Amino acid sequence: MKINRFFAVPAVVLAAQFSWAQVKVDPKEKLDPIVKSFVDEVNNNSQLENMAGELLDGIGPRLVGTPEMLAANEWSAGKLRSWGVEANLQQFGTWKGWQRGITHVDMVYPRVKSLSATQLAWSPATKKAVEAEVIILPKVSSKAEFDQWLPSAKGKIVLMAQYQKIGRSDEQIKEFATPELYEKLKAEKEQAAKDFTAYVKNIGYDNSTLPEALEKAGAAGIAISNWTGIMGANRIFGAKTFKIPMIDIDVEDYGMLYRMAEKGSKPKIKIDAQSKILPDAKSFNTIGMIKGKEKPEEYVILSAHLDSWDGAQGATDNGTGTLTMLETMRILKKYYPNNKRTIVIGLWGSEEQGLNGSRGFVADNPQIIKGVQAAFNQDNGTGRVVNISGQGFVKAYDYIGRWLDGVPKTVKGHIKTDFPGMPGGGGSDHASFVAAGVPGFSLGSLNWGYFGYTWHTTKDTYDKIVFDEVKNNVVLTAALAYMASEDPEFTNREKRVMPQDEKGGTIKWPELKEPRRDSKEYK
């Protein structure tokens, strides 16, 4: 039989990747036996790939208010219970219900072409396919002129985003262009962005109010292209319309439509968006708990947000953080039966809308918050952890230093620390604990192109996970949780003296904020 090498070679490579996926530890290093058992379990019996398939391929994206988010809550609680961990869903609010459906966007004039496009989250569905001419925003310089134009949008699909003249990444342009050409193209791109920002300001609207004005004027739909600057990746957030569809079109197709409309070709597209608006849905955190045997009223928290935007699978934001904390909890339950302090896993909902799940947990569980020894949060991609900050706690160096001493050298060797550091103000869920004066630490990962390529984009998919790196993070998190639980001392919460800002005022410690309990005022 003739071998098809096109398929055979990747299979060999894949097999090699799995066989090499090990957390390397110097055999001469004297590890605590329990930490050594963590390493052995990660290397020989990892459940990461299986869980990733169930969560990311099976359930998929986890937008707050969707049936998929509830499915993820129930799945994660079921996983914890299957390992003998007490688990429940803790409600912190409600959110507008919605479910993504099949979306087709096609150019139907002057020729036929299927377009690469995504309906924005919570966008209204089309009862029947909407077919209309595509137009661009007018070249005006004042709100009065724009408002005079607005009736022209009636019955049209409006291209609302900036036109990108070049759809190549900056890195590729830099690689191939002459230095002079690179600087020229870079300057042109920067100027175009400034001009568009000034345009929107001059016409008196912003990204929220402009869609509302177009919808009120009778537009048939709105299209944007929230391109990241990396080829193929667009960011997908929420729609700003209430009755008409709002979609994101990939930069290549968006640019084609824009040029045709600008030149008077009057292109037409058809949008068929079959999403469903559902009743308000309850919003939950998944909470798991292993009761402490000596100090049950003191807590070590494993933190990650379970929700995602839904342009893709939410693999690195924050499937990898969720998988890290679940695998850590599984290993702790299996190899650390006499945990001194209570170990809690919190998989938060609605982080993407303002840390609502973790803020809800902080507000609703004062007794737990009072006894938190430390919270470890992971939320920025698939990479190995390379940064840990003291988050502004004066004595953080003392206890984090002790805990890191229990981590394998090959794992902690990647990590740079910053003490006392500055308190996190809201980038991820550790900030909810820090604002409450609780030692909450971000396990900051090497980005692997996170912010440009996968963060909130159409490319945040399973294949972007580097499981070797995630295994590294499981060993780190399990060792830190174990050391924090065993520490004879309760962590000191003394805050640093805050520095001055550029204007000479004193920077304030982050404010403790209430969670958004519903979506009524959310835009």
C-alpha positions in Angstrom: 0.0 0.0 0.0 1.3 3.4 -0.9 1.9 5.6 2.1 0.3 9.1 2.0 3.2 11.0 3.6 1.1 14.2 3.8 -0.9 12.6 6.6 1.7 10.2 7.9 4.3 12.8 8.9 2.1 14.9 11.1 0.9 11.8 12.9 4.5 10.9 13.7 5.2 14.4 14.9 2.1 14.3 17.1 3.1 11.1 18.7 6.5 12.5 19.4 5.0 15.6 21.0 3.0 13.5 23.5 5.9 11.3 24.4 8.1 14.3 25.1 5.4 16.2 27.1 7.2 15.9 30.4 8.0 18.3 33.3 11.7 17.7 33.6 13.1 17.6 37.1 16.7 17.1 38.1 16.9 13.6 39.6 19.5 14.9 42.2 17.1 17.5 43.5 15.5 16.6 46.9 11.9 17.4 46.5 9.2 17.0 49.2 7.7 13.6 48.6 4.3 15.1 48.0 5.6 17.6 45.5 7.4 14.7 43.8 4.1 12.8 43.5 2.6 15.9 41.8 5.3 15.8 39.2 5.0 12.1 38.6 1.2 12.4 38.2 1.5 15.2 35.7 4.0 13.3 33.7 2.3 9.9 33.8 -1.4 10.4 34.2 -2.3 13.9 33.0 -6.0 14.5 32.4 -5.4 17.9 30.7 -5.9 16.8 27.1 -9.1 14.8 27.9 -10.6 17.7 29.8 -9.7 20.1 27.1 -11.5 18.0 24.6 -14.6 17.8 26.7 -14.6 21.5 27.6 -13.4 23.2 24.4 -14.5 20.8 21.7 -17.5 19.5 23.4 -19.0 22.5 25.1 -17.2 25.2 23.2 -17.3 28.9 24.0 -18.8 30.0 27.3 -20.4 33.4 27.0 -22.3 34.5 30.1 -26.0 34.0 29.7 -25.7 31.2 27.3 -26.7 27.5 27.7 -23.1 26.7 27.0 -21.9 28.6 30.1 -24.4 26.7 32.3 -23.2 23.4 30.7 -19.6 24.4 31.6 -20.6 25.1 35.2 -22.3 21.7 35.5 -19.4 19.9 33.7 -16.8 21.4 36.0 -18.8 20.7 39.1 -19.3 17.1 37.9 -15.6 16.7 37.3 -14.8 17.8 40.8 -17.4 15.5 42.3 -16.0 12.6 40.3 -12.7 13.1 42.2 -14.4 13.2 45.6 -14.3 17.0 45.9 -17.4 18.7 47.3 -18.7 21.0 44.6 -21.7 23.3 43.9 -22.8 26.1 41.7 -23.0 29.4 43.6 -25.3 32.0 41.9 -24.1 35.6 42.0 -26.6 37.2 39.5 -28.4 36.9 36.2 -27.6 37.9 32.6 -29.4 38.4 29.4 -29.9 35.0 27.8 -28.7 34.3 24.2 -27.5 31.4 22.1 -25.4 31.6 19.0 -26.8 30.0 15.9 -25.8 29.4 12.3 -24.7 32.6 10.5 -24.3 33.0 6.8 -23.0 36.2 5.2 -22.7 36.3 1.5 -22.0 39.0 -1.1 -24.8 38.7 -3.7 -24.0 41.7 -6.0 -22.1 42.5 -8.2 -20.9 38.9 -7.9 -21.5 36.0 -5.5 -19.0 35.3 -2.7 -19.4 33.8 0.8 -17.8 36.1 3.3 -15.8 35.3 6.4 -17.9 36.8 9.1 -19.1 36.3 12.7 -22.2 37.5 14.4 -21.4 39.6 17.5 -22.4 38.3 20.9 -26.0 39.0 21.9 -26.7 40.4 18.4 -30.4 40.2 17.4 -31.2 37.4 14.9 -32.7 37.9 11.5 -36.2 36.6 11.3 -35.5 36.1 7.6 -32.3 36.8 5.7 -31.5 40.5 5.4 -30.3 41.5 1.9 -29.2 45.1 1.4 -26.7 47.4 -0.2 -23.5 48.1 1.7 -22.5 51.7 2.4 -19.6 53.4 4.2 -19.7 56.3 6.6 -19.9 59.7 4.9 -16.9 61.9 4.6 -18.1 64.7 6.8 -16.4 66.7 9.6 -19.2 67.6 12.0 -22.1 66.1 13.9 -24.5 68.4 12.1 -23.3 67.1 8.7 -23.4 63.5 9.9 -26.9 63.8 11.4 -28.0 65.3 8.1 -26.6 62.2 6.3 -28.1 59.7 8.8 -31.4 59.1 6.9 -29.4 57.8 4.0 -28.6 54.7 6.1 -32.2 53.6 6.1 -32.4 50.1 4.5 -28.6 49.8 4.1 -26.0 47.7 5.8 -23.4 50.2 7.1 -19.6 49.5 7.3 -18.8 51.2 10.6 -15.1 50.3 11.2 -11.9 51.8 9.9 -10.7 50.6 6.5 -7.4 48.8 6.7 -5.4 49.6 3.5 -2.9 46.7 4.3 -4.0 43.4 5.8 -0.5 42.2 6.6 1.0 42.1 10.1 3.5 44.6 11.2 6.0 41.8 11.7 5.7 40.6 8.2 6.0 44.1 6.7 9.1 44.6 8.8 10.6 41.3 7.7 10.3 42.0 3.9 10.1 45.7 3.4 13.1 48.0 3.1 13.7 50.1 6.2 12.5 53.1 4.3 9.3 51.4 3.1 8.6 49.9 6.5 8.8 53.4 8.2 6.6 54.9 5.5 3.9 52.2 5.8 4.0 52.3 9.6 3.6 56.1 9.6 0.7 55.8 7.1 -1.0 53.2 9.3 -0.6 55.3 12.4 -2.0 58.3 10.7 -5.0 56.5 9.4 -5.8 55.3 12.9 -5.5 58.8 14.2 -7.7 60.2 11.4 -10.4 57.6 12.0 -10.4 58.3 15.8 -10.7 62.0 15.1 -13.5 61.4 12.6 -15.6 59.5 15.1 -15.0 62.2 17.7 -15.9 65.0 15.2 -19.2 63.4 14.3 -20.1 63.3 17.9 -20.5 59.5 18.5 -18.6 56.6 20.0 -18.5 52.8 19.5 -21.7 52.4 21.6 -23.7 55.4 20.5 -23.0 55.2 16.7 -24.6 51.8 16.3 -27.6 53.0 18.2 -27.9 56.1 16.0 -27.6 54.0 12.8 -30.2 51.5 14.1 -32.6 54.4 15.0 -32.1 55.8 11.5 -33.4 52.5 10.0 -30.2 50.8 9.0 -30.8 47.1 8.0 -27.6 46.0 9.7 -24.1 47.0 10.8 -20.8 45.5 10.0 -17.4 46.1 11.6 -14.0 44.5 11.3 -12.2 44.5 14.7 -8.9 43.3 13.3 -6.0 42.6 15.7 -3.3 43.4 13.2 -2.4 39.7 12.8 -3.5 38.0 9.7 -6.7 36.0 10.2 -7.5 37.2 13.8 -10.4 39.4 14.6 -11.7 40.3 18.1 -15.3 39.4 18.8 -17.2 41.3 21.6 -20.8 42.2 22.1 -23.3 43.8 19.7 -24.5 47.4 20.3 -27.8 47.0 18.5 -31.2 45.9 19.8 -33.2 45.0 16.6 -30.8 44.7 13.7 -27.9 42.3 13.2 -24.4 43.4 14.0 -21.5 41.4 12.5 -17.8 41.3 12.3 -16.2 40.7 8.9 -12.6 39.5 8.4 -10.3 42.3 7.3 -9.9 40.9 3.7 -13.6 40.7 2.9 -14.4 43.9 4.8 -11.7 45.8 2.8 -13.2 44.4 -0.5 -16.7 45.6 0.4 -15.4 49.0 1.6 -13.5 49.6 -1.7 -16.4 48.6 -3.8 -18.8 50.8 -1.9 -16.4 53.7 -2.0 -16.1 53.4 -5.7 -19.8 53.3 -6.3 -20.2 49.6 -7.2 -23.1 49.3 -4.7 -22.3 45.9 -3.4 -25.1 43.9 -1.7 -24.7 41.3 1.0 -27.2 38.9 2.6 -27.1 38.2 6.3 -28.8 35.1 7.8 -28.2 35.0 11.5 -30.1 32.4 13.4 -29.2 33.1 17.0 -31.8 33.0 19.8 -32.6 35.6 22.4 -33.5 33.6 25.5 -34.9 34.6 28.9 -32.5 36.0 31.5 -30.2 33.2 32.7 -28.8 32.7 36.2 -25.1 33.4 36.5 -23.0 31.0 38.6 -19.5 30.3 39.9 -18.4 26.7 40.2 -17.0 26.2 43.7 -15.2 23.1 44.9 -13.8 22.6 48.4 -11.5 20.1 50.2 -12.0 20.8 53.9 -8.9 21.4 55.9 -8.0 18.9 58.6 -6.3 21.3 61.1 -7.3 24.8 60.0 -10.6 24.4 58.2 -11.4 28.2 58.6 -8.3 29.2 56.6 -8.3 28.9 52.9 -6.1 28.5 49.9 -8.0 29.4 46.7 -7.3 28.2 43.2 -8.7 30.8 40.9 -9.6 31.0 37.1 -12.5 32.3 35.1 -14.6 29.8 33.3 -16.5 32.1 31.0 -15.2 33.4 27.6 -16.1 35.5 24.7 -17.5 33.4 21.9 -15.7 34.2 18.7 -13.9 30.9 19.2 -13.5 28.2 21.9 -12.0 30.4 24.6 -9.0 28.0 24.8 -6.3 30.4 26.1 -8.8 32.8 27.7 -9.4 31.1 29.9 -9.6 27.4 29.1 -6.0 26.9 30.0 -6.4 28.6 33.4 -9.5 26.5 34.1 -7.7 23.3 33.1 -4.7 24.2 35.3 -6.9 24.7 38.4 -9.0 21.6 37.8 -6.0 19.4 37.3 -4.3 20.9 40.3 -7.4 20.2 42.4 -7.5 16.6 41.1 -3.9 16.1 42.0 -4.2 17.7 45.5 -7.2 15.5 46.3 -5.3 12.4 45.2 -1.8 13.0 46.8 -2.4 15.5 49.7 -5.1 13.8 51.8 -4.2 15.6 55.0 -4.4 19.2 53.8 -3.9 21.5 56.8 -6.0 24.4 55.4 -9.2 24.2 53.3 -8.5 24.2 49.6 -11.1 26.0 47.4 -11.3 26.1 43.6 -13.3 29.0 42.2 -14.1 28.9 38.5 -15.7 32.3 38.0 -18.5 33.4 35.6 -18.7 36.8 33.8 -15.1 37.8 34.3 -15.2 39.3 30.8 -17.9 41.8 31.8 -16.0 43.1 34.8 -14.8 40.4 37.2 -18.4 39.9 38.2 -18.1 36.3 39.4 -15.1 36.7 41.6 -16.4 40.0 42.9 -19.6 38.3 43.7 -17.7 35.5 45.6 -15.8 38.1 47.6 -19.0 40.0 48.5 -21.1 36.9 49.3 -18.5 34.9 51.3 -17.1 37.2 54.0 -16.1 34.4 56.3 -14.0 32.7 53.6 -12.5 36.0 52.6 -11.5 36.7 56.2 -9.6 33.4 56.3 -7.9 33.4 52.9 -4.2 32.4 53.2 -3.7 33.1 49.5 -5.5 33.0 46.2 -3.6 31.9 43.0 -5.1 33.1 39.8 -4.1 32.1 36.2 -5.6 33.9 33.2 -3.3 34.9 30.5 -2.7 32.1 28.1 -1.1 28.8 27.6 2.5 29.8 28.4 4.6 28.7 31.4 4.4 31.0 34.4 7.2 33.6 34.3 6.0 36.4 36.6 4.7 36.6 40.2 4.2 39.9 41.8 3.7 40.6 45.5 0.6 42.7 44.6 1.5 45.4 47.0 1.7 43.3 50.2 4.7 44.3 52.2 5.6 40.8 53.5 4.7 38.9 50.4 8.4 38.3 49.7 8.7 36.3 53.0 5.9 33.8 52.4 6.0 33.5 48.6 9.8 33.0 48.9 9.2 30.1 51.3 6.5 28.6 49.0 8.7 28.8 45.9 11.4 26.9 47.8 9.2 23.9 47.5 8.7 24.2 43.7 11.0 22.1 41.4 14.0 24.2 40.3 13.2 23.6 36.6 9.8 25.1 37.1 10.6 28.1 39.4 13.7 28.8 37.3 11.6 30.6 34.7 9.9 32.9 37.2 10.8 36.5 37.9 9.3 38.0 41.1 8.5 41.6 42.0 8.2 42.5 45.6 6.2 44.2 47.0 4.9 45.0 43.6 1.8 47.0 42.8 -1.8 45.9 43.5 -3.7 44.6 40.5 -6.5 47.0 39.6 -8.8 44.9 37.5 -7.1 43.0 34.7 -8.2 39.6 36.1 -9.8 37.9 39.1 -6.9 38.1 41.5 -7.7 41.9 41.6 -11.1 41.1 43.3 -9.2 39.6 46.2 -6.5 42.3 46.3 -9.1 45.0 46.4 -10.5 43.3 49.6 -7.0 43.3 51.1 -6.5 39.6 50.5 -3.3 38.2 49.2 -4.3 37.3 45.6 -1.6 36.5 43.2 -1.5 36.4 39.4 0.5 33.6 37.9 1.6 35.5 34.9 2.4 33.5 31.8 4.7 33.8 28.9 2.3 35.2 26.3 2.9 33.0 23.2 1.3 35.7 21.1 -1.7 35.9 23.5 -2.7 39.5 23.2 -2.3 39.9 19.5 -3.4 36.4 18.3 -5.8 34.6 20.7 -7.1 37.1 23.3 -10.8 37.5 22.6 -10.3 36.5 18.9 -11.6 34.1 16.3 -8.4 32.1 16.7 -8.6 31.2 20.4 -8.9 27.5 19.7 -7.8 24.2 21.2 -4.8 23.9 18.8 -3.2 27.0 20.3 -2.7 25.2 23.7 0.8 24.1 24.4 0.2 21.3 26.9 3.8 21.0 28.0 3.6 24.5 29.3 0.2 23.9 31.0 1.7 20.8 32.8 4.5 23.1 34.0 1.9 25.4 35.5 0.0 22.5 37.2 3.1 21.4 39.0 3.8 25.0 40.0 0.2 25.7 41.2 -0.1 22.4 43.1 3.3 23.0 44.8 2.4 26.5 45.8 -1.0 25.5 47.1 0.5 22.7 49.1 3.2 24.9 50.6 0.7 27.7 51.4 -1.6 25.1 53.1 1.2 23.7 55.2 2.8 27.0 56.2 2.7 27.3 60.0 2.0 31.1 59.7 -1.0 32.9 58.4 -0.1 35.4 55.7 0.5 39.0 56.6 -1.8 41.5 54.9 0.1 44.7 55.5 -0.1 47.0 52.5 2.8 48.9 51.0 3.0 52.7 51.1 1.7 53.6 47.7 3.9 55.7 45.4 3.0 59.1 43.8 1.5 59.4 40.4 2.8 61.7 37.6 0.8 64.6 39.0 2.3 64.3 42.5 -0.8 62.7 44.1 -0.7 59.4 45.9 -1.9 56.3 44.0 -4.7 54.7 45.8 -5.2 51.0 46.6 -7.7 49.5 44.2 -11.3 50.1 45.3 -13.4 47.2 46.4 -16.2 47.1 43.9 -19.6 45.4 43.9 -20.2 42.9 41.1 -22.6 43.7 38.2 -25.5 41.4 39.3 -27.4 41.7 36.0 -27.1 43.0 32.4 -29.6 45.8 32.6 -27.1 48.7 32.3 -24.4 46.8 30.5 -23.2 48.1 27.2 
